[in-house]
Amino acid sequence: MDLHLNGKVALITGGASGIGEKTAEFFVEEGARVLVIDLNRDRIEKTVRSLRERGGEVQGIVCDVTREDQVSRMTEEARAHFGTIDFLVNSAGIGGGLNPLETARREDWQKVLDINLVGTILCSRAVMPILREKKSGRIVNLASEAGVSGEKGLEVYAASKGGVIALTKSLAKNLGRDNITVNAVAPAFVHSPMTSYLTPEVEEKWLRMYVIKRLGETADIASMIVFLCSDRCSWITGQTISINGGFSMR
């Protein structure tokens, strides 16, 4: 199936690792031009080099998504590179590990809120005028199964992703008149740097809760993100799509 993404411009925060990196790879395979946004310069350079070796037209930008000034500069640099932005993928995020609220330090869980929720807000706000000017575009936000159903020991992380889900719905209502769709994907546990704290014992325990007896891989999520950016999904907006191997069903 041709997704008709050739020449389109995708900006991906958290694009140098995990789900974001795999999403960048899949966009390149579809012929899109890609902006890899991340905080780690070394990871950006490695990812950009790899994607260019695959034939991708790719640029990297260092940005802390919690800093409004840096987000504004990122948007300006993106337009300088490719002239426009068609798709925003808000993939930058942290998990914080299994850290119950009653023992978590304020500075730790504040960082989770700042990156996962505030960062998504700031990046969306920065790109919205570009998409409105074009009267088209896509925003895809990374939520989580924890934000849909809650998760013991991940209370603040779940709250941050629940906020992303509410933001997704509200932005969809705001931007729909301009032919801009806004959706979220909500993965359950996925093998990625963010879940590297999982021990084999914990993973074996959690696998009992999945109908499909494996945890997710980054490709499982990235494929849906890219699909949501295509014209094949032009009448889908304000939705949170769970990708969870049957962990929960609605």
ABEGO torsion letter per residue (X at the ends): XBAGABGBBBBBBGAABEAAAAAAAAAAAAGBBBBBBBABAAAAAAAAAAAAAAGBBBBBBBBBAABAAAAAAAAAAAAAAAGBBABBBBABBBAGEBBBAAABBAAAAAAAAAAAAAAAAAAAAAAAAAAAAAGBEBBBBBBBAAAAAEBBGAAAAAAAAAAAAAAAAAAAAAAAAAGBBBBBBBBBBBBBAAAAABBAAAAAAAAAABABBBBBBAAAAAAAAAAAABAAAAABBGBBBBBAGGABBX
